[in-house]
Amino acid sequence: MIWFAIALTALIASFLTFFSGFGLGTILLPVFAIYYPLPVAIALTACVHLLNNLFKLGLVFKNINWNIVLRFGVPSVLAAVSGAYLLKRISEEDTVIVNYTLMNARFSITWPGLIIGVLIIFFACVELSKKLSSLSFSKTYLVPGGLLSGFFGGFTGHQGALRSAFLLRLNLEKPVFIATGVMVACMVDVIRISLYSNFDSLKLAETNWSLLAIAVLSAWAGALAGNKLFKKTSLNFFKWFVGVFMMAMGALIAVGFVG
């Protein structure tokens, strides 16, 4: 069941990413968190995210706007360091707020789970809110936008929604928007994975590398399909599905059911 769930999720999420500029980490993280502790799930999701973005980069490299990469991507990388460091600190503490029993099963609400779960719910609300999702930003906000996106990229892996919120408002052509976002995502992924690799929980985890490979291959298949269809397809149909899924999984993570 885990193989099918991870493969299908990676395939669909990667496909959606080509249209929205985000989605793979947002959707895949909660599914990984069902089977792994939350900090490990974030690290594994980051690995799939990076390898998928490197694959996509080969498809869209020629359309990158390097000026935006410099002004938005460099601050993102710097902020990702602090976000990943904060995740490391709270994952080491793993302070239990409360233990409780439900239907003869024991659950624990921890600070990492509560913080990350609430943040996922927040991003879901942003995605579902017509007013918030339509906010407009000018180029003068590229640096603070990069800092904000990079920090949450390092902390929870949810860099894409914020990155897209800023880049979409620059009125870039669709191929340029996609290619530039992929480049920035790769930069953030490289730095945060290098920091995640020092997590004791990740070193000790009995990671199923075959499962990780299946997730990467499925994501690549989704990227190929997205590259073929992104000029013809609208994302509006998927918006509520992604938002509701994020909200539900964020709630489950916050109350200790997942992760």
C-alpha positions in Angstrom: 0.0 0.0 0.0 2.8 2.5 0.9 4.5 1.9 -2.5 1.3 2.7 -4.4 0.4 5.7 -2.2 3.8 7.3 -2.5 4.1 6.6 -6.3 0.7 7.9 -7.1 1.1 11.0 -4.9 4.5 11.9 -6.4 3.1 11.4 -10.0 0.0 13.6 -9.5 1.9 16.3 -7.4 4.7 16.6 -9.8 2.2 17.0 -12.7 0.4 19.8 -10.8 3.7 21.5 -10.0 4.2 22.4 -13.7 1.1 24.6 -13.6 1.2 26.1 -10.2 4.9 26.3 -9.5 4.4 24.3 -6.3 2.6 21.2 -5.1 5.1 18.3 -5.0 6.4 18.9 -1.5 3.1 20.3 -0.3 1.2 17.1 -1.1 4.0 14.5 -0.7 5.1 15.5 2.7 1.9 14.5 4.6 2.0 11.1 2.8 5.6 10.5 3.8 4.7 11.6 7.4 2.2 8.7 7.6 5.1 6.3 7.5 8.1 8.2 8.9 8.7 10.7 11.8 8.0 14.2 10.7 11.6 15.5 10.5 12.6 12.4 8.4 9.5 12.9 6.2 10.5 16.5 5.5 14.1 15.4 4.6 12.9 12.5 2.3 10.4 14.9 0.6 13.3 17.3 0.0 15.3 14.6 -1.7 12.4 13.8 -4.1 11.8 17.5 -4.6 15.4 18.2 -5.5 15.8 15.3 -7.9 12.5 16.1 -9.6 13.4 19.8 -9.9 16.8 18.9 -11.4 15.0 16.7 -14.0 12.6 19.6 -14.8 15.5 22.0 -15.0 16.9 20.0 -17.9 13.5 20.5 -19.7 13.1 24.2 -19.1 16.6 25.6 -18.5 16.7 28.0 -21.5 13.7 30.0 -20.1 15.3 31.0 -16.7 15.3 34.7 -15.8 18.6 35.0 -14.1 18.0 38.5 -12.8 15.0 37.2 -10.7 17.0 34.2 -9.6 19.7 36.6 -8.2 17.2 38.9 -6.5 14.8 36.3 -5.2 16.8 33.0 -5.2 19.9 34.2 -3.2 17.8 35.5 -0.3 15.8 32.3 -0.4 18.9 30.2 0.0 20.2 32.4 2.9 16.8 32.2 4.7 16.6 28.4 4.1 19.6 27.9 6.4 17.8 29.5 9.3 14.6 27.6 8.6 16.4 24.2 8.4 18.3 25.1 11.6 15.1 25.8 13.4 13.6 22.5 12.3 16.7 20.7 13.6 16.4 22.4 17.0 12.7 21.6 17.5 13.1 18.0 16.1 15.9 17.4 18.7 13.6 18.6 21.5 10.5 16.8 20.3 8.8 18.1 23.4 5.5 16.3 24.1 2.7 18.7 24.9 0.1 16.1 25.8 -0.5 12.4 25.5 -4.0 11.0 24.9 -5.8 7.8 23.9 -8.4 7.4 21.2 -10.0 4.1 20.4 -7.4 2.2 22.3 -4.6 3.9 20.4 -2.1 6.3 22.1 -1.2 9.6 20.4 1.1 12.5 21.3 0.9 16.1 20.4 4.4 17.5 20.1 5.8 21.0 19.4 7.2 20.0 16.0 4.0 18.4 14.9 1.8 21.2 16.2 3.9 24.0 14.6 4.3 22.3 11.3 0.6 21.1 11.2 -0.6 24.7 11.9 1.6 26.1 9.2 0.3 23.6 6.7 -3.2 24.6 7.6 -2.2 28.2 7.1 -0.8 27.6 3.7 -4.0 25.7 2.8 -6.1 28.7 3.9 -4.0 31.0 1.7 -4.5 28.6 -1.2 -8.3 28.5 -0.8 -8.8 32.2 0.0 -9.6 34.1 -3.2 -8.5 37.4 -1.5 -5.2 36.1 -0.2 -4.3 34.1 -3.3 -4.9 37.1 -5.5 -2.5 39.4 -3.6 -0.2 41.4 -5.9 3.5 42.2 -5.3 5.9 44.3 -7.2 9.5 43.7 -8.0 10.5 45.8 -4.9 9.3 42.9 -2.8 11.5 40.2 -4.4 14.1 40.2 -1.6 11.7 40.0 1.3 9.7 37.5 -0.7 12.7 35.4 -1.2 13.6 35.5 2.5 10.1 34.4 3.5 9.8 31.7 0.9 13.3 30.3 1.7 12.7 30.3 5.5 9.6 28.2 5.2 11.3 26.0 2.5 13.9 25.1 5.1 11.5 24.8 8.0 8.6 22.9 6.6 9.4 22.4 2.9 6.5 24.7 1.9 8.6 27.1 -0.2 6.6 26.8 -3.4 3.3 28.5 -2.5 5.0 31.7 -1.3 7.5 31.7 -4.2 4.7 31.4 -6.7 2.7 34.2 -4.9 5.5 36.6 -5.6 6.7 35.4 -9.0 3.2 35.1 -10.5 2.6 38.8 -9.9 5.6 39.8 -12.1 3.6 39.0 -15.2 6.2 36.6 -16.5 5.5 34.4 -19.5 4.5 31.0 -18.3 7.7 29.2 -19.5 9.8 31.8 -17.8 7.8 31.6 -14.5 8.1 27.8 -14.4 11.8 27.7 -15.3 12.8 30.5 -12.9 10.8 28.9 -10.0 12.4 25.5 -10.6 15.9 27.1 -10.5 15.2 28.8 -7.2 13.7 25.6 -5.8 16.8 23.7 -6.7 19.0 26.2 -4.9 16.9 26.0 -1.7 16.7 22.2 -1.9 20.5 21.8 -2.2 21.2 23.9 0.9 18.4 22.4 3.1 19.2 18.8 2.2 22.9 19.5 3.2 21.6 20.6 6.6 19.0 17.8 7.0 21.7 15.2 6.4 23.1 16.1 9.8 19.8 15.2 11.5 20.4 12.3 13.9 16.9 11.1 13.2 17.6 10.9 9.5 20.9 9.0 10.0 19.2 6.5 12.2 16.1 6.1 10.0 15.7 2.8 8.2 15.0 4.5 5.0 13.6 2.4 2.2 15.8 3.6 -0.7 13.8 1.6 -3.2 10.6 3.4 -2.1 12.5 6.7 -2.5 13.6 5.7 -6.0 10.0 4.9 -6.9 8.8 8.3 -5.7 11.5 10.0 -7.8 10.7 8.1 -10.9 7.0 8.7 -10.5 7.7 12.4 -10.0 9.7 12.4 -13.2 6.8 10.8 -15.1 4.5 13.6 -13.8 7.0 16.2 -14.8 7.2 14.8 -18.4 3.4 14.8 -18.6 3.2 18.4 -17.2 5.8 19.6 -19.7 3.7 18.2 -22.5 0.4 19.6 -21.3 1.0 22.8 -19.4 0.1 25.0 -22.3 -3.3 23.4 -22.6 -4.4 22.7 -19.0 -5.9 24.9 -16.3 -5.1 24.4 -12.6 -8.5 25.7 -11.3 -9.9 22.2 -11.2 -7.2 21.0 -8.7 -7.1 24.1 -6.5 -9.7 22.9 -4.0 -8.4 19.4 -3.9 -4.9 20.5 -3.0 -6.2 23.0 -0.4 -8.6 20.6 1.4 -6.0 17.8 1.4 -3.4 20.2 2.9 -5.9 21.3 5.6 -6.9 17.7 6.5 -3.3 16.5 6.7 -2.1 19.5 8.6 -4.8 18.9 11.2 -3.8 15.2 11.5 -0.1 16.2 11.9 -1.0 18.8 14.5 -3.0 16.4 16.7 -0.4 13.6 16.5 -2.2 11.2 14.2 0.5 11.5 11.5 4.3 11.9 11.9 
